[in-house]
């Protein structure tokens, strides 16, 4: 049985093929509860892969960051709801109406599923937000604004960095989920992430789920890394 602390870890299956993803899952069999399927893997392999992962008794977070006009995202949400996966996401930048319609469409078919909204990517810095995306003000204020809008739209939580989890919990309540990428055992291995924390730091800050990828999936002995994460969370 998977340790309770590891049930909060979502491992990102950032592989180009089904074969590689399933081979990795065989290596860590019995250790994981939750995995994330992102754009690369889903777009190359499709819903058939979802069924194969579900057959391994794993929970799935499908990370497609839906973002379009409300009607289009609602229809896409209906399609994803039929897969009966555990969590999907939309992009909060699509606005209140888009999130509301997407959530309603999804929950009508799969009421047990969770829908969350991406606030700002963990690769987004203050400079990028202001100068490239063109949004003025503090990054933390923008993240909180998106979180409030997501909750008002009926969503279950947000994707945010662990740096924002604490104040989102304070404002939105303990039941509002914070799913946090940018988690590293070694903070020096941040790669393209800007706002990172260790697993223990993220949980202490209020994160409900920790999304981790390359440190585990690219490791020569992924089980060893998973065991290190487990120790960090004890």
N, C-alpha and C positions, 0 to 999 in steps of 0.2 A: 504493500500500500504506500502511496506517495505521502511523504511528510507534509504536514499542514503548511509549513512555511513555504515549501516548494510549490504548493498549489497556488501561490500568489505570483509565481514566475511564468510568464508567457514567452516561449522561445520562438523567435522569428525564423520561419523556414525560408530563408532567402537563398533559395537554390534555383537554378535555371530549368531543372527537370524533375519529373515525378520520381524517376529512379534514384536520383541523389537525395531527394527529400525523404523517401521511404527508407533508404539505406541508413541515413542519419538516425531516423526514429528507431530502427532496429538496434543501433548502437546504445541508445539511451533508454531502451525498453524498461518500463517499471519505475522510472525516475520522474517522468513529467506528467502533469495534469492538463496543461493548456499549451497550445501552439498558435502561432499567427501565420496566416497565409496572406501574402501581400500581392501586389500587382503583377510582378514578374512571374511568379509561380502560377497564380490563378489564370492570368491571361494566356499563358502557354499551355496549361494542362486542363483548365476548365472544371466544371462541377464534378466530374468523375473522380478527381483526386480528393475532393471533399468527402465523398463516400468512403474512400479507402482509409482516410485518416480517422473518420468516425468509427470505422470497424476496429481500430486499435484502441477504442474506448478513451479517446482524447477529446477534450473540449477545443473548440476552434473560434478564434477571432479572425474574421475576414476583413482585412484592412484595405479597402478600395477607395476610401475617402470620397464618396459620391458628392458631386458638386455640379449642379446644372439648374435649369429652371424647375420650379416645384413639381410640375406634372411629370416631367421626365424622371426625376429622382424618386418620386412616389412609385412609378411603374417599375423602376429598377429595384426598389426596395421590396416590392411584391414578389419579384422573381427570386431574390435572395432569401426571402422568408420561407420559400418552399424548400430550401435546402436544410431547414431546421438546424442551423448552426447557432452557436451560443451568443456571439456578439458580432455586430457589424458597425460600420461608422460612416458618417457623412462629414462634410467640411462645414464648420460653423460660418465661414465666410459666405456661404450660400444664403444666409439670412433666416429669420424666424419662420416665415411661411414655408420655405423649403424644408426645414427641419421638422416642423409640425406635420406636414403632409407625409413626409417620409416615415416618420415614427408611427403615425396612424395606419398607413398602408402596411407597414411591416408587422405591427402588433395585431392587426386584424387576422392575419394568417398564422403568425407565430407569437402569441402573447407571452410565452416564456422567454423569448429571446431578448437580448439587451441591445439597445441602440445608443451609441455615444457619438460625440462630435469632436473633431479635431479643432483645437484652438490655434496655436501657432506651433509649427514644427520645431523640434529641438535643435535643428540646424539654423534656426532664425535667431539672429542677434538683434540687439537694439538698433544698431546701425542699418542692418538689412531691412528691418521693419520700417524705419523712418525714411531711408534714402532710396531703397529699391522697391519695396512694396508700396510705399507712399502713404503709410498710416502714421499720423503724428502721435505724440504722447509716449508714455512709458509702455514697454512691452508687457509688464505685469498687469497694467490697467486694461490693456486690450484683451489679454487672456481672461481676466475676470469678467469683462463685458461679454465675451463670447460664452463663457460658462453660465452666466445669468440667463442669457438668451436661450441657451440649450435647455436649461431647467424649465424655463417658462414654456418652451415648446413641448415639454413632456418627456424629454430624453432622460436616459438613466445615468449619464455622466459625461465625462470628457476625456480626451487624450490631451495631456499637458506634461510639461517637464516636472520632475520632482521638486524643482525650485518653486513652482507655483501651487503644488498640492496642498500645502499647509493652509494658505489663506483661502483657497477655494473651499476646503472643508469648513473653515470658520464661517464663511459667508453662505455656502450652499447646504450645509448640513452633512452629517456623517454618512448618510445613506447614498449621497450623490457620489458616484464612482469617479476615481481618478486613476486612469491608466497611464503609466509613465514610461515612455522610452528614454533613451539616453542614460541607461544604467550600465555601469562598468565596475568590475572588481578592481581594476587598475585604472584610476582616473587619467593616467597619462596616455592611455589608449583610447582617446575620445574620438579619433578619426574625424568624420565630418560633423559630429555633434558639438554643440556649443555649451549647452546647459545640462551638465551631467552630475550624477551622484552615485555612490555605491549602493548596493541592495539595502544594507542596514540603514544608511542615511535616508534613503527614499521611503522606507517603511516608517521610520521615525517621523518623517515629514508629513505622513498621512496618505501615502500611495496605497491603493488597494491591489493593483497589479503592476508588476515590473516587466517591461518588455526588454528582452535581451536577445542578441543575435550573434554577431561575429565572434565574440569571445568564447562562445560555446560551439557554434556550428563549424568554425574553422579550426578548432583545437584538434590536436592529434589524438587526445584522449578526452572526448567531451564529457564522459561520466565523471572524470576527475574534476573538471571545472564545475559541473553541477553539484558535486559534493562540497566544493569550496564555497559555492553560493549558499548551500544549506548551512554550512558552519557559520557563515557571515550573518545569517538571519536568526541563529539561535540566541 
